[in-house]
Amino acid sequence: MNKIMKLICLLFLMSIAASCNKDPEYYALETPVDQMLLKASSSEITLEKEKENEVAVLFTWDAAAQRGGADATITYFFRMYMADLHSNVTDLYEIESEERSISFTHKELNDILASWSILPGDKVTIEAEVIGQVNSSVEYLKPELSKTQLDVIGYDKNATAIYMVMVDDAGEKTVRRMTEKVVGSGVYQSTAELKPCEYFFALSPDSDYPCYMKAENGDNSLQYVAEAGNGEMFENTKSGTYTIVVDLNRLDVNIVSIYPLPQDGIWIVGDASTIGWDWGKMKKEGAFVNNDPRHPERWTYTGNFYGGKEFKLALEPNGADFTGKFFFAPSQGANPAVEHELGEARDQNNGGDLKWIVAADGKYILTVDLNEMKIYLEPTE
């Protein structure tokens, strides 16, 4: 009898333990049925640079279900992400409730792919999602969701080269190749002997179109032209050696005359800088940089400067110490923060050892513009 009672007690305790280990039941919000039925204007898209300003895809959807009472409103949000990697996601776009649509151009969609590190020519599946958020003062309601997928192939937004096509007064055509000094920058350069002509920029050496011609909003602004008859060429009146800079990001062209440097560089020396009057340290640490592809005419040096001290700019560091050509100040003690004149390079014996003097201690950017032949000293902050 005792054994039977012990068995009954054991079974009772086991049932209590089992009930204690059972997962609790929580209240679950109801997932609304998708009534928005998000649609894309195309499920397969090959993006084209030639159509970068045209609409590539249009997303539309129906109204979300009206829930949450008579005073409730609905706000729509839209986003896209890679179907295989949801961490690659766009911003969340808020859409006016009465619009219920959003579109993206070829360029906008291609920029999204590039931000996700998708290589040009690779197909990627994008999942688009619209969220219908109910704004109710009565209760919280789970948003209504609608999704769709599309396959997209992007393009290389920056050509490896573009071609300056020049047509002189006699109708003779000359084609010059321009390349990126900084790969991937979308900024192209070429140095050439120019003469009066009309010109434009083609994407192929063998065809004039598509190309970039003169835009209506400025003398140096570019516009994309897909076919003949829709554009105007630029006019050049300059003669001589010039550097042509085309920026396809900002859609402009600039032509500058750059003062030639004997050893393709500029070096600061003098006790106004941390270099001091140490020629060896100057060669190692005093070099200016020329890394702005939009402005090959500008050289800059950033560092600490000391007020009341002097400096000059060496151009031939590989010669004997303190020999060769320099940029000197226009007068002894000139302050480059307010006196910007920069004369031609010369030897010290041909005009005197004239040095600039900095007015106050601080960290500065020293800029030499070899097109304007100016020098500027500006604080970094």
Short mmCIF file of the C-alpha atoms (twelve columns), coordinates in Angstrom:
data_MODEL
# 
_entry.id   MODEL 
# 
loop_
_atom_site.group_PDB 
_atom_site.id 
_atom_site.type_symbol 
_atom_site.label_atom_id 
_atom_site.label_alt_id 
_atom_site.label_comp_id 
_atom_site.label_asym_id 
_atom_site.label_seq_id 
_atom_site.Cartn_x 
_atom_site.Cartn_y 
_atom_site.Cartn_z 
_atom_site.pdbx_PDB_model_num 
ATOM 1   C CA . MET A 1   0.000   0.000  0.000   1 
ATOM 2   C CA . ASN A 2   2.844   2.351  0.898   1 
ATOM 3   C CA . LYS A 3   4.486   1.630  -2.449  1 
ATOM 4   C CA . ILE A 4   1.258   2.532  -4.284  1 
ATOM 5   C CA . MET A 5   0.944   5.841  -2.372  1 
ATOM 6   C CA . LYS A 6   4.580   6.718  -3.103  1 
ATOM 7   C CA . LEU A 7   4.013   6.029  -6.808  1 
ATOM 8   C CA . ILE A 8   0.907   8.233  -6.864  1 
ATOM 9   C CA . CYS A 9   2.818   11.077 -5.146  1 
ATOM 10  C CA . LEU A 10  5.705   10.742 -7.603  1 
ATOM 11  C CA . LEU A 11  3.346   10.967 -10.587 1 
ATOM 12  C CA . PHE A 12  1.657   14.017 -9.039  1 
ATOM 13  C CA . LEU A 13  4.998   15.803 -8.528  1 
ATOM 14  C CA . MET A 14  6.083   15.004 -12.083 1 
ATOM 15  C CA . SER A 15  2.858   16.511 -13.441 1 
ATOM 16  C CA . ILE A 16  3.489   19.702 -11.438 1 
ATOM 17  C CA . ALA A 17  7.076   19.918 -12.723 1 
ATOM 18  C CA . ALA A 18  5.901   19.434 -16.293 1 
ATOM 19  C CA . SER A 19  3.328   22.199 -15.950 1 
ATOM 20  C CA . CYS A 20  6.001   24.534 -14.524 1 
ATOM 21  C CA . ASN A 21  8.287   23.894 -17.522 1 
ATOM 22  C CA . LYS A 22  5.558   24.540 -20.098 1 
ATOM 23  C CA . ASP A 23  6.152   27.704 -22.190 1 
ATOM 24  C CA . PRO A 24  3.803   30.544 -21.222 1 
ATOM 25  C CA . GLU A 25  1.285   31.696 -23.808 1 
ATOM 26  C CA . TYR A 26  1.665   35.362 -24.767 1 
ATOM 27  C CA . TYR A 27  -0.807  37.571 -26.613 1 
ATOM 28  C CA . ALA A 28  0.166   37.621 -30.306 1 
ATOM 29  C CA . LEU A 29  -0.683  40.560 -32.600 1 
ATOM 30  C CA . GLU A 30  -2.560  39.543 -35.684 1 
ATOM 31  C CA . THR A 31  -0.563  39.788 -38.911 1 
ATOM 32  C CA . PRO A 32  -2.730  41.670 -41.403 1 
ATOM 33  C CA . VAL A 33  -3.434  40.218 -44.825 1 
ATOM 34  C CA . ASP A 34  -1.523  41.955 -47.627 1 
ATOM 35  C CA . GLN A 35  -3.991  44.148 -49.468 1 
ATOM 36  C CA . MET A 36  -1.368  46.548 -50.856 1 
ATOM 37  C CA . LEU A 37  -0.047  44.061 -53.454 1 
ATOM 38  C CA . LEU A 38  3.235   45.842 -54.223 1 
ATOM 39  C CA . LYS A 39  4.165   45.671 -57.928 1 
ATOM 40  C CA . ALA A 40  7.288   46.619 -59.904 1 
ATOM 41  C CA . SER A 41  6.997   47.890 -63.460 1 
ATOM 42  C CA . SER A 42  9.555   45.255 -64.472 1 
ATOM 43  C CA . SER A 43  10.897  42.138 -62.792 1 
ATOM 44  C CA . GLU A 44  14.153  42.086 -64.805 1 
ATOM 45  C CA . ILE A 45  16.149  45.267 -65.378 1 
ATOM 46  C CA . THR A 46  19.455  45.873 -67.129 1 
ATOM 47  C CA . LEU A 47  20.596  49.356 -66.191 1 
ATOM 48  C CA . GLU A 48  22.214  51.553 -68.850 1 
ATOM 49  C CA . LYS A 49  24.467  54.566 -68.405 1 
ATOM 50  C CA . GLU A 50  23.007  56.130 -71.545 1 
ATOM 51  C CA . LYS A 51  19.628  56.219 -69.776 1 
ATOM 52  C CA . GLU A 52  20.916  57.260 -66.357 1 
ATOM 53  C CA . ASN A 53  18.359  60.065 -65.959 1 
ATOM 54  C CA . GLU A 54  15.413  57.980 -67.178 1 
ATOM 55  C CA . VAL A 55  13.129  55.986 -64.880 1 
ATOM 56  C CA . ALA A 56  14.327  52.384 -64.570 1 
ATOM 57  C CA . VAL A 57  11.571  51.041 -62.329 1 
ATOM 58  C CA . LEU A 58  8.274   52.248 -60.894 1 
ATOM 59  C CA . PHE A 59  6.816   50.650 -57.777 1 
ATOM 60  C CA . THR A 60  3.080   50.960 -57.108 1 
ATOM 61  C CA . TRP A 61  0.708   49.541 -54.498 1 
ATOM 62  C CA . ASP A 62  -2.932  49.621 -53.425 1 
ATOM 63  C CA . ALA A 63  -4.225  51.213 -50.246 1 
ATOM 64  C CA . ALA A 64  -3.626  49.335 -47.019 1 
ATOM 65  C CA . ALA A 65  -6.594  48.026 -45.078 1 
ATOM 66  C CA . GLN A 66  -8.301  50.680 -42.971 1 
ATOM 67  C CA . ARG A 67  -7.890  49.620 -39.346 1 
ATOM 68  C CA . GLY A 68  -7.733  51.246 -35.927 1 
ATOM 69  C CA . GLY A 69  -10.944 53.210 -35.978 1 
ATOM 70  C CA . ALA A 70  -12.380 56.052 -37.985 1 
ATOM 71  C CA . ASP A 71  -9.682  58.538 -36.943 1 
ATOM 72  C CA . ALA A 72  -6.730  56.276 -37.784 1 
ATOM 73  C CA . THR A 73  -4.360  57.279 -40.589 1 
ATOM 74  C CA . ILE A 74  -1.852  55.272 -42.608 1 
ATOM 75  C CA . THR A 75  1.755   56.220 -43.362 1 
ATOM 76  C CA . TYR A 76  3.630   54.303 -46.055 1 
ATOM 77  C CA . PHE A 77  7.334   53.499 -45.955 1 
ATOM 78  C CA . PHE A 78  9.387   51.883 -48.713 1 
ATOM 79  C CA . ARG A 79  12.791  50.196 -48.763 1 
ATOM 80  C CA . MET A 80  14.852  47.746 -50.806 1 
ATOM 81  C CA . TYR A 81  17.445  45.199 -49.763 1 
ATOM 82  C CA . MET A 82  19.413  42.330 -51.249 1 
ATOM 83  C CA . ALA A 83  17.356  39.164 -51.124 1 
ATOM 84  C CA . ASP A 84  20.446  37.191 -50.051 1 
ATOM 85  C CA . LEU A 85  21.890  39.755 -47.620 1 
ATOM 86  C CA . HIS A 86  19.389  41.900 -45.751 1 
ATOM 87  C CA . SER A 87  22.129  44.052 -44.201 1 
ATOM 88  C CA . ASN A 88  22.526  45.613 -47.655 1 
ATOM 89  C CA . VAL A 89  19.499  47.862 -47.387 1 
ATOM 90  C CA . THR A 90  18.466  51.285 -48.641 1 
ATOM 91  C CA . ASP A 91  17.224  54.171 -46.569 1 
ATOM 92  C CA . LEU A 92  13.606  54.056 -45.484 1 
ATOM 93  C CA . TYR A 93  11.589  56.317 -47.786 1 
ATOM 94  C CA . GLU A 94  8.417   57.882 -46.392 1 
ATOM 95  C CA . ILE A 95  5.680   58.146 -49.020 1 
ATOM 96  C CA . GLU A 96  2.689   60.452 -48.946 1 
ATOM 97  C CA . SER A 97  -0.422  58.367 -48.244 1 
ATOM 98  C CA . GLU A 98  -2.224  59.491 -51.384 1 
ATOM 99  C CA . GLU A 99  0.709   58.790 -53.731 1 
ATOM 100 C CA . ARG A 100 1.365   55.068 -53.172 1 
ATOM 101 C CA . SER A 101 4.241   54.929 -55.675 1 
ATOM 102 C CA . ILE A 102 7.979   55.520 -55.920 1 
ATOM 103 C CA . SER A 103 10.380  55.398 -58.863 1 
ATOM 104 C CA . PHE A 104 14.142  55.143 -59.358 1 
ATOM 105 C CA . THR A 105 16.248  56.233 -62.331 1 
ATOM 106 C CA . HIS A 106 18.945  54.067 -63.883 1 
ATOM 107 C CA . LYS A 107 21.568  56.157 -62.067 1 
ATOM 108 C CA . GLU A 108 19.829  56.007 -58.681 1 
ATOM 109 C CA . LEU A 109 19.394  52.243 -58.863 1 
ATOM 110 C CA . ASN A 110 22.966  51.772 -60.101 1 
ATOM 111 C CA . ASP A 111 24.299  53.889 -57.224 1 
ATOM 112 C CA . ILE A 112 22.419  51.633 -54.793 1 
ATOM 113 C CA . LEU A 113 24.072  48.540 -56.307 1 
ATOM 114 C CA . ALA A 114 27.480  50.228 -56.104 1 
ATOM 115 C CA . SER A 115 26.918  51.051 -52.410 1 
ATOM 116 C CA . TRP A 116 26.310  47.326 -51.859 1 
ATOM 117 C CA . SER A 117 29.607  46.479 -53.644 1 
ATOM 118 C CA . ILE A 118 27.805  44.723 -56.503 1 
ATOM 119 C CA . LEU A 119 30.141  44.501 -59.496 1 
ATOM 120 C CA . PRO A 120 28.971  45.953 -62.816 1 
ATOM 121 C CA . GLY A 121 27.419  43.219 -64.966 1 
ATOM 122 C CA . ASP A 122 26.527  40.978 -62.007 1 
ATOM 123 C CA . LYS A 123 22.864  40.116 -61.538 1 
ATOM 124 C CA . VAL A 124 21.429  40.716 -58.070 1 
ATOM 125 C CA . THR A 125 17.969  39.934 -56.731 1 
ATOM 126 C CA . ILE A 126 16.438  42.872 -54.903 1 
ATOM 127 C CA . GLU A 127 13.518  42.548 -52.548 1 
ATOM 128 C CA . ALA A 128 11.337  45.645 -52.351 1 
ATOM 129 C CA . GLU A 129 9.057   46.178 -49.387 1 
ATOM 130 C CA . VAL A 130 6.301   48.648 -48.614 1 
ATOM 131 C CA . ILE A 131 5.134   49.092 -45.025 1 
ATOM 132 C CA . GLY A 132 1.675   50.404 -44.196 1 
ATOM 133 C CA . GLN A 133 1.911   51.823 -40.689 1 
ATOM 134 C CA . VAL A 134 -1.371  52.479 -38.882 1 
ATOM 135 C CA . ASN A 135 -1.398  55.618 -36.736 1 
ATOM 136 C CA . SER A 136 -4.083  55.085 -34.104 1 
ATOM 137 C CA . SER A 137 -4.598  56.697 -30.717 1 
ATOM 138 C CA . VAL A 138 -6.760  53.761 -29.636 1 
ATOM 139 C CA . GLU A 139 -4.430  50.792 -30.015 1 
ATOM 140 C CA . TYR A 140 -1.187  49.591 -31.550 1 
ATOM 141 C CA . LEU A 141 -1.691  47.586 -34.744 1 
ATOM 142 C CA . LYS A 142 0.913   45.539 -36.539 1 
ATOM 143 C CA . PRO A 143 1.944   47.225 -39.841 1 
ATOM 144 C CA . GLU A 144 0.750   45.732 -43.097 1 
ATOM 145 C CA . LEU A 145 3.608   44.486 -45.303 1 
ATOM 146 C CA . SER A 146 3.852   43.830 -49.018 1 
ATOM 147 C CA . LYS A 147 6.907   42.594 -50.909 1 
ATOM 148 C CA . THR A 148 8.077   41.893 -54.428 1 
ATOM 149 C CA . GLN A 149 11.355  40.859 -56.047 1 
ATOM 150 C CA . LEU A 150 13.224  41.951 -59.152 1 
ATOM 151 C CA . ASP A 151 16.536  41.061 -60.793 1 
ATOM 152 C CA . VAL A 152 18.853  43.974 -61.617 1 
ATOM 153 C CA . ILE A 153 22.142  44.205 -63.535 1 
ATOM 154 C CA . GLY A 154 24.218  47.364 -63.055 1 
ATOM 155 C CA . TYR A 155 26.769  49.161 -65.202 1 
ATOM 156 C CA . ASP A 156 30.216  50.653 -64.667 1 
ATOM 157 C CA . LYS A 157 29.417  54.305 -64.011 1 
ATOM 158 C CA . ASN A 158 32.937  55.440 -64.877 1 
ATOM 159 C CA . ALA A 159 34.417  54.576 -68.251 1 
ATOM 160 C CA . THR A 160 38.115  53.674 -68.225 1 
ATOM 161 C CA . ALA A 161 38.656  56.477 -70.731 1 
ATOM 162 C CA . ILE A 162 36.796  59.186 -72.607 1 
ATOM 163 C CA . TYR A 163 37.840  60.946 -75.803 1 
ATOM 164 C CA . MET A 164 38.180  64.645 -76.489 1 
ATOM 165 C CA . VAL A 165 37.097  65.247 -80.078 1 
ATOM 166 C CA . MET A 166 38.436  68.532 -81.501 1 
ATOM 167 C CA . VAL A 167 37.308  70.019 -84.819 1 
ATOM 168 C CA . ASP A 168 39.340  72.950 -86.187 1 
ATOM 169 C CA . ASP A 169 38.210  75.732 -88.523 1 
ATOM 170 C CA . ALA A 170 39.078  73.620 -91.571 1 
ATOM 171 C CA . GLY A 171 36.897  70.756 -90.340 1 
ATOM 172 C CA . GLU A 172 39.849  68.522 -89.446 1 
ATOM 173 C CA . LYS A 173 39.081  66.227 -86.530 1 
ATOM 174 C CA . THR A 174 41.574  65.272 -83.795 1 
ATOM 175 C CA . VAL A 175 40.767  62.708 -81.095 1 
ATOM 176 C CA . ARG A 176 42.653  62.673 -77.790 1 
ATOM 177 C CA . ARG A 177 42.293  59.975 -75.114 1 
ATOM 178 C CA . MET A 178 41.638  61.097 -71.522 1 
ATOM 179 C CA . THR A 179 42.062  58.821 -68.495 1 
ATOM 180 C CA . GLU A 180 41.403  58.939 -64.756 1 
ATOM 181 C CA . LYS A 181 44.383  60.072 -62.690 1 
ATOM 182 C CA . VAL A 182 42.614  58.505 -59.692 1 
ATOM 183 C CA . VAL A 183 40.936  55.273 -60.817 1 
ATOM 184 C CA . GLY A 184 37.230  55.236 -60.050 1 
ATOM 185 C CA . SER A 185 37.017  58.982 -59.446 1 
ATOM 186 C CA . GLY A 186 35.079  59.774 -62.618 1 
ATOM 187 C CA . VAL A 187 37.500  62.664 -63.266 1 
ATOM 188 C CA . TYR A 188 39.504  62.504 -66.506 1 
ATOM 189 C CA . GLN A 189 42.639  64.416 -67.495 1 
ATOM 190 C CA . SER A 190 44.820  65.012 -70.495 1 
ATOM 191 C CA . THR A 191 47.551  67.529 -71.285 1 
ATOM 192 C CA . ALA A 192 47.598  68.643 -74.895 1 
ATOM 193 C CA . GLU A 193 48.714  71.313 -77.315 1 
ATOM 194 C CA . LEU A 194 45.546  73.249 -78.045 1 
ATOM 195 C CA . LYS A 195 44.624  75.547 -80.868 1 
ATOM 196 C CA . PRO A 196 41.318  77.301 -81.586 1 
ATOM 197 C CA . CYS A 197 38.655  74.668 -82.228 1 
ATOM 198 C CA . GLU A 198 35.276  73.286 -81.267 1 
ATOM 199 C CA . TYR A 199 35.231  70.187 -79.094 1 
ATOM 200 C CA . PHE A 200 33.162  67.638 -77.177 1 
ATOM 201 C CA . PHE A 201 33.800  64.398 -75.278 1 
ATOM 202 C CA . ALA A 202 32.897  61.006 -76.767 1 
ATOM 203 C CA . LEU A 203 32.741  57.679 -74.942 1 
ATOM 204 C CA . SER A 204 34.362  55.790 -77.822 1 
ATOM 205 C CA . PRO A 205 37.259  56.639 -80.145 1 
ATOM 206 C CA . ASP A 206 35.276  55.246 -83.062 1 
ATOM 207 C CA . SER A 207 31.931  56.992 -82.623 1 
ATOM 208 C CA . ASP A 208 30.891  60.545 -81.817 1 
ATOM 209 C CA . TYR A 209 27.776  59.382 -79.962 1 
ATOM 210 C CA . PRO A 210 26.908  58.987 -77.180 1 
ATOM 211 C CA . CYS A 211 28.940  61.909 -75.863 1 
ATOM 212 C CA . TYR A 212 29.038  64.890 -73.542 1 
ATOM 213 C CA . MET A 213 28.454  68.344 -75.002 1 
ATOM 214 C CA . LYS A 214 27.818  71.862 -73.748 1 
ATOM 215 C CA . ALA A 215 24.909  72.199 -71.328 1 
ATOM 216 C CA . GLU A 216 22.550  75.143 -71.223 1 
ATOM 217 C CA . ASN A 217 23.324  76.174 -67.638 1 
ATOM 218 C CA . GLY A 218 26.929  77.339 -68.011 1 
ATOM 219 C CA . ASP A 219 29.927  77.718 -70.313 1 
ATOM 220 C CA . ASN A 220 31.793  74.802 -68.747 1 
ATOM 221 C CA . SER A 221 28.828  72.537 -67.886 1 
ATOM 222 C CA . LEU A 222 28.300  69.193 -69.608 1 
ATOM 223 C CA . GLN A 223 25.196  67.332 -70.694 1 
ATOM 224 C CA . TYR A 224 24.837  63.770 -71.928 1 
ATOM 225 C CA . VAL A 225 23.844  63.527 -75.604 1 
ATOM 226 C CA . ALA A 226 22.675  60.182 -76.952 1 
ATOM 227 C CA . GLU A 227 22.422  60.951 -80.658 1 
ATOM 228 C CA . ALA A 228 23.306  63.520 -83.309 1 
ATOM 229 C CA . GLY A 229 21.403  66.777 -83.540 1 
ATOM 230 C CA . ASN A 230 20.750  67.244 -79.837 1 
ATOM 231 C CA . GLY A 231 23.851  69.041 -78.587 1 
ATOM 232 C CA . GLU A 232 26.195  71.991 -78.999 1 
ATOM 233 C CA . MET A 233 29.988  71.747 -79.050 1 
ATOM 234 C CA . PHE A 234 32.259  73.790 -76.784 1 
ATOM 235 C CA . GLU A 235 34.430  76.527 -78.296 1 
ATOM 236 C CA . ASN A 236 38.123  76.864 -77.457 1 
ATOM 237 C CA . THR A 237 40.047  80.062 -78.219 1 
ATOM 238 C CA . LYS A 238 43.267  79.145 -76.395 1 
ATOM 239 C CA . SER A 239 46.595  78.182 -77.944 1 
ATOM 240 C CA . GLY A 240 49.417  76.373 -76.169 1 
ATOM 241 C CA . THR A 241 49.908  73.583 -73.644 1 
ATOM 242 C CA . TYR A 242 46.912  73.077 -71.372 1 
ATOM 243 C CA . THR A 243 45.517  70.411 -69.065 1 
ATOM 244 C CA . ILE A 244 41.898  69.464 -69.690 1 
ATOM 245 C CA . VAL A 245 39.905  68.156 -66.699 1 
ATOM 246 C CA . VAL A 246 36.481  66.532 -67.176 1 
ATOM 247 C CA . ASP A 247 34.433  65.624 -64.093 1 
ATOM 248 C CA . LEU A 248 31.532  63.327 -64.985 1 
ATOM 249 C CA . ASN A 249 30.234  63.492 -61.409 1 
ATOM 250 C CA . ARG A 250 29.715  67.246 -61.430 1 
ATOM 251 C CA . LEU A 251 29.328  67.343 -65.215 1 
ATOM 252 C CA . ASP A 252 31.811  70.096 -65.965 1 
ATOM 253 C CA . VAL A 253 35.053  70.690 -67.855 1 
ATOM 254 C CA . ASN A 254 37.952  72.971 -66.917 1 
ATOM 255 C CA . ILE A 255 41.010  73.849 -68.967 1 
ATOM 256 C CA . VAL A 256 44.030  75.089 -67.008 1 
ATOM 257 C CA . SER A 257 47.591  76.116 -67.793 1 
ATOM 258 C CA . ILE A 258 49.905  74.522 -65.222 1 
ATOM 259 C CA . TYR A 259 53.307  76.032 -64.483 1 
ATOM 260 C CA . PRO A 260 55.917  73.303 -65.129 1 
ATOM 261 C CA . LEU A 261 57.841  71.984 -62.117 1 
ATOM 262 C CA . PRO A 262 61.434  70.832 -62.764 1 
ATOM 263 C CA . GLN A 263 61.152  67.715 -60.549 1 
ATOM 264 C CA . ASP A 264 57.359  67.335 -60.445 1 
ATOM 265 C CA . GLY A 265 57.003  68.478 -56.864 1 
ATOM 266 C CA . ILE A 266 57.228  71.244 -54.270 1 
ATOM 267 C CA . TRP A 267 58.979  71.033 -50.875 1 
ATOM 268 C CA . ILE A 268 58.780  73.424 -47.923 1 
ATOM 269 C CA . VAL A 269 61.911  74.375 -45.987 1 
ATOM 270 C CA . GLY A 270 62.398  76.876 -43.178 1 
ATOM 271 C CA . ASP A 271 61.923  77.353 -39.444 1 
ATOM 272 C CA . ALA A 272 58.330  78.524 -39.934 1 
ATOM 273 C CA . SER A 273 57.523  74.808 -40.313 1 
ATOM 274 C CA . THR A 274 58.484  71.682 -38.395 1 
ATOM 275 C CA . ILE A 275 60.964  70.915 -41.208 1 
ATOM 276 C CA . GLY A 276 63.341  73.669 -40.146 1 
ATOM 277 C CA . TRP A 277 66.384  74.369 -42.289 1 
ATOM 278 C CA . ASP A 278 67.210  70.651 -42.579 1 
ATOM 279 C CA . TRP A 279 67.560  69.759 -46.295 1 
ATOM 280 C CA . GLY A 280 67.453  66.021 -45.640 1 
ATOM 281 C CA . LYS A 281 64.327  66.293 -43.494 1 
ATOM 282 C CA . MET A 282 62.773  68.496 -46.152 1 
ATOM 283 C CA . LYS A 283 63.196  65.759 -48.764 1 
ATOM 284 C CA . LYS A 284 61.614  63.162 -46.455 1 
ATOM 285 C CA . GLU A 285 58.815  65.131 -44.803 1 
ATOM 286 C CA . GLY A 286 58.390  68.457 -46.571 1 
ATOM 287 C CA . ALA A 287 56.714  67.394 -49.812 1 
ATOM 288 C CA . PHE A 288 53.467  68.965 -50.968 1 
ATOM 289 C CA . VAL A 289 50.720  66.655 -52.249 1 
ATOM 290 C CA . ASN A 290 48.824  66.895 -55.513 1 
ATOM 291 C CA . ASN A 291 45.943  64.443 -55.061 1 
ATOM 292 C CA . ASP A 292 42.775  66.316 -56.036 1 
ATOM 293 C CA . PRO A 293 41.862  64.974 -59.489 1 
ATOM 294 C CA . ARG A 294 39.616  67.988 -60.112 1 
ATOM 295 C CA . HIS A 295 42.475  70.407 -59.530 1 
ATOM 296 C CA . PRO A 296 45.829  69.118 -60.842 1 
ATOM 297 C CA . GLU A 297 47.079  72.709 -60.664 1 
ATOM 298 C CA . ARG A 298 46.872  72.806 -56.851 1 
ATOM 299 C CA . TRP A 299 49.576  71.522 -54.498 1 
ATOM 300 C CA . THR A 300 49.055  71.525 -50.730 1 
ATOM 301 C CA . TYR A 301 51.077  71.067 -47.552 1 
ATOM 302 C CA . THR A 302 49.396  70.667 -44.152 1 
ATOM 303 C CA . GLY A 303 51.356  71.106 -40.939 1 
ATOM 304 C CA . ASN A 304 52.217  73.167 -37.886 1 
ATOM 305 C CA . PHE A 305 53.599  76.650 -38.527 1 
ATOM 306 C CA . TYR A 306 55.329  79.101 -36.194 1 
ATOM 307 C CA . GLY A 307 54.635  82.827 -36.088 1 
ATOM 308 C CA . GLY A 308 57.452  85.213 -36.928 1 
ATOM 309 C CA . LYS A 309 59.468  82.479 -38.662 1 
ATOM 310 C CA . GLU A 310 60.447  82.085 -42.338 1 
ATOM 311 C CA . PHE A 311 60.066  79.565 -45.174 1 
ATOM 312 C CA . LYS A 312 60.605  79.195 -48.901 1 
ATOM 313 C CA . LEU A 313 59.691  76.471 -51.391 1 
ATOM 314 C CA . ALA A 314 62.285  74.220 -53.014 1 
ATOM 315 C CA . LEU A 315 61.687  72.734 -56.469 1 
ATOM 316 C CA . GLU A 316 64.927  70.768 -57.024 1 
ATOM 317 C CA . PRO A 317 65.587  68.758 -53.846 1 
ATOM 318 C CA . ASN A 318 67.811  66.212 -55.553 1 
ATOM 319 C CA . GLY A 319 70.579  68.716 -56.220 1 
ATOM 320 C CA . ALA A 320 73.140  70.036 -53.751 1 
ATOM 321 C CA . ASP A 321 71.756  71.452 -50.505 1 
ATOM 322 C CA . PHE A 322 69.996  74.803 -50.929 1 
ATOM 323 C CA . THR A 323 70.730  75.047 -54.637 1 
ATOM 324 C CA . GLY A 324 68.534  75.019 -57.710 1 
ATOM 325 C CA . LYS A 325 65.235  76.758 -58.275 1 
ATOM 326 C CA . PHE A 326 62.842  77.923 -55.551 1 
ATOM 327 C CA . PHE A 327 59.586  79.756 -55.252 1 
ATOM 328 C CA . PHE A 328 60.488  82.882 -53.289 1 
ATOM 329 C CA . ALA A 329 58.257  85.468 -51.628 1 
ATOM 330 C CA . PRO A 330 57.480  88.573 -53.708 1 
ATOM 331 C CA . SER A 331 59.140  90.617 -50.942 1 
ATOM 332 C CA . GLN A 332 60.978  89.744 -47.744 1 
ATOM 333 C CA . GLY A 333 58.542  88.872 -44.961 1 
ATOM 334 C CA . ALA A 334 55.433  88.644 -47.143 1 
ATOM 335 C CA . ASN A 335 52.530  86.989 -45.303 1 
ATOM 336 C CA . PRO A 336 51.002  84.275 -47.540 1 
ATOM 337 C CA . ALA A 337 47.702  84.529 -45.644 1 
ATOM 338 C CA . VAL A 338 47.090  87.971 -47.175 1 
ATOM 339 C CA . GLU A 339 49.715  88.389 -49.925 1 
ATOM 340 C CA . HIS A 340 49.022  85.727 -52.531 1 
ATOM 341 C CA . GLU A 341 51.359  86.659 -55.395 1 
ATOM 342 C CA . LEU A 342 53.598  83.813 -56.601 1 
ATOM 343 C CA . GLY A 343 56.299  84.646 -59.106 1 
ATOM 344 C CA . GLU A 344 58.157  82.284 -61.422 1 
ATOM 345 C CA . ALA A 345 60.716  79.904 -59.969 1 
ATOM 346 C CA . ARG A 346 64.287  81.201 -59.890 1 
ATOM 347 C CA . ASP A 347 67.737  80.700 -58.408 1 
ATOM 348 C CA . GLN A 348 68.575  82.481 -55.167 1 
ATOM 349 C CA . ASN A 349 71.257  84.590 -56.845 1 
ATOM 350 C CA . ASN A 350 68.755  85.924 -59.358 1 
ATOM 351 C CA . GLY A 351 66.671  88.208 -57.134 1 
ATOM 352 C CA . GLY A 352 67.665  87.521 -53.544 1 
ATOM 353 C CA . ASP A 353 66.741  85.050 -50.810 1 
ATOM 354 C CA . LEU A 354 63.252  86.432 -50.131 1 
ATOM 355 C CA . LYS A 355 61.232  84.344 -47.695 1 
ATOM 356 C CA . TRP A 356 57.642  84.295 -46.472 1 
ATOM 357 C CA . ILE A 357 56.883  84.884 -42.776 1 
ATOM 358 C CA . VAL A 358 53.900  83.369 -40.969 1 
ATOM 359 C CA . ALA A 359 52.000  85.779 -38.717 1 
ATOM 360 C CA . ALA A 360 50.905  83.405 -35.930 1 
ATOM 361 C CA . ASP A 361 51.393  79.883 -34.632 1 
ATOM 362 C CA . GLY A 362 48.889  77.287 -35.777 1 
ATOM 363 C CA . LYS A 363 48.096  74.360 -37.999 1 
ATOM 364 C CA . TYR A 364 47.637  75.516 -41.573 1 
ATOM 365 C CA . ILE A 365 47.098  74.337 -45.129 1 
ATOM 366 C CA . LEU A 366 49.554  75.958 -47.523 1 
ATOM 367 C CA . THR A 367 48.249  75.882 -51.107 1 
ATOM 368 C CA . VAL A 368 50.153  76.687 -54.287 1 
ATOM 369 C CA . ASP A 369 47.977  77.213 -57.378 1 
ATOM 370 C CA . LEU A 370 50.094  76.735 -60.500 1 
ATOM 371 C CA . ASN A 371 47.365  78.010 -62.814 1 
ATOM 372 C CA . GLU A 372 46.593  81.269 -61.018 1 
ATOM 373 C CA . MET A 373 50.207  81.478 -59.746 1 
ATOM 374 C CA . LYS A 374 48.972  82.236 -56.237 1 
ATOM 375 C CA . ILE A 375 49.874  81.050 -52.736 1 
ATOM 376 C CA . TYR A 376 47.406  80.730 -49.846 1 
ATOM 377 C CA . LEU A 377 47.827  79.986 -46.131 1 
ATOM 378 C CA . GLU A 378 44.624  78.989 -44.344 1 
ATOM 379 C CA . PRO A 379 43.995  77.517 -40.882 1 
ATOM 380 C CA . THR A 380 42.805  73.920 -40.871 1 
ATOM 381 C CA . GLU A 381 39.977  74.735 -38.444 1 
# 
